[in-house]
Structures are given as structure tokens and as C-alpha cells.
Amino acid sequence: MSNTLNARIPLRVQQKLAEYCAKHGVTRTDATVRALDAYLDAQGGGDAYTLAADLIPKRGAPKLQSGAARKLARGAFRGPRAR
């Protein structure tokens, strides 16, 4: 199912779009949808890995790769024990 979106774009953008479509043999709709999809993905609408990629160290996280990973995870997710 597709929805219709009406937008006003400047003449210079219309001209660029027409040139792109003629050069690549795609419709204006297809080019617009691809461009908007790529833009939104680049703005942070990607998958979980993409969103966290800059937080992951290049060589992994040695502290979490140790034998204490389960203990660290339990401590992070379990609240204080009721006695």
C-alpha cells in the first residue's frame, strides 16, 4: 500500500531531479523515495547496530569479554535482592 505525499520543491531541485532521472533511467517517484529513505537512515533511523556503532570500541570491550560477563550482566539487570 502506498500513500501520496505532495511537496513543493524549489526549481533548482526540480531541475537536478530531472537530470538525475534522465541520466539513471528512473522515475521521479523512485528517485525521491530512495533519496528520502537514505536521508532518514543517515539521520539515525537505522538498525540497532548502526545507532550504537560509534559506541562500540574498535577492539571490543575487554571488560565485558572477561569471565565476569555474566556477573556484570546480572548486576546491571537485577535490582537489589529483597531479604
Secondary structure, 3 states (H helix, E strand, C coil): CCCCCCCCCCHHHHHHHHHHHHHHCCCHHHHHHHHHHHHHHHHHHCCHHHHHHHHCCCCCCHHHHCCCHHHHHHHHHCCCCCC
